[in-house]
């Protein structure tokens, strides 16, 4: 409910905005901002199951019989957990403490490729890409999709060997391979049209300011929209993540609020409704 009162100061009528409660519709977006230059480090807009948990550490004063006499609050922590409904590469990079790599003509990425090629009357097959280096092995593919007989790269095509030369995308098949069989080839190639995220053992997530934008409505009038913001002035993205690579899987993340130690208020987070 909105409460607006008017008062006069200096000959002008001023409005005093007040808000006690509102109905939450959904979280619109969340973003982490750099503490050094206010640039956006990463942003997501498919947030589900958002939850903010505040915990207070306390100590009990007890008597000789260990009966609590009084409780003293010592410290307070806040943690925001949620899931992105779709897998987000920028969030994954932030959780890894790295940056998403985007390939270009001047900065190509090494990309894996799995190819399944049906054998025809031709004894030479052509790959989609030019492999980086020489392909050491190829395989026949069984009817159930598993790999079958293994062939090695040799000097000439015979019953056990195939031929693949460096910087070429053609393979001369072994003579024992017959029409109708399927050949499986695994190789790497350089691409200028790809993205990658690396999770290393030496990089960790960066701290920053985290903003959560929430859409709501007045309890008495749903047409009166409310945009609320939860601001964590000193937030740390956790590097702990569980990814499930399924259609129903979500991308979970955790934001830990840390007090700005040199701030007199020791603020963990603020809920602001403009």
C-alpha positions, 0 to 999 in steps of 0.5 A, a space after each residue: 500500500 502506498 502512503 503519500 502525505 503532503 507538507 509545505 516547506 519554503 513555499 513548496 508543496 512536497 510529497 512524502 512517499 511511504 510504502 509498507 507492503 507490496 505483492 512480489 511478482 518476480 525477480 527481473 534481473 540480477 547483476 554484479 558490478 565492479 567495485 573499482 569502476 562500476 562496470 557490469 561484470 555479469 548479468 542474468 535475467 532468468 532467476 527462479 527460486 530466489 531466497 535471502 537468508 540472514 543468520 545471527 551468531 549469538 552467545 549465551 551467558 549461563 549460570 553454574 547449572 548451565 542454565 541460560 541467563 541472557 543471550 548476546 548477539 555477536 555477528 550477522 551474515 546474509 546469503 542470497 541463493 537462486 537458480 537461473 532457469 537456463 544455463 548461462 556462460 557468463 555466470 559460469 565464467 564468473 563462478 570460475 573466476 575467469 572470463 568468457 572467451 569469444 573466438 575471432 579471426 585473430 584469436 581462434 579457439 580449439 574446438 572438439 568435433 565428433 563426426 559420423 560418416 557413412 561409407 559409400 563406394 568412395 574410399 576417401 571421406 571428407 571432414 567438415 573441418 580441417 583437423 589441428 594436427 594428424 588424426 591418430 585413430 578412427 573407428 567403425 560405429 556399431 549399431 547401438 552407437 558404440 565404437 567398434 573396430 579401431 584403425 590407426 594412421 599409417 603410411 598407406 591405406 590397408 586392412 588396418 591403417 588409414 591415411 590422414 595428412 596434416 593440414 588436410 580434411 580428407 581421409 583415405 579409408 582402410 581397405 577392410 571398411 565396406 559400404 554401409 558401415 559408419 566411421 566415427 572420427 574424433 578430432 580438434 580444429 581451430 575455430 573463429 566462431 565459438 565461445 569457451 569458459 575455463 574453470 581453473 584451479 587457480 582462479 576464483 570469483 571476484 567480489 563486487 556490488 550485487 543488485 537484484 531488481 524485483 517487480 511487484 504491485 500495490 496490494 490494493 491495485 495491481 496496476 500500480 507497479 513497484 520496482 524494488 531493489 536489493 543492493 549488496 554493497 560488498 558481495 562475493 559470488 560463491 565458486 561452489 556450483 552444481 550443474 545438471 545438464 538436462 532439459 529440466 536442469 537449472 544453473 544455481 548460484 550463491 551470493 554471500 553478503 560481506 560487511 564493508 569493514 571500513 563502513 561505520 554502518 557495516 551494511 550487509 544489504 539494503 532493500 530500496 523501493 523508489 
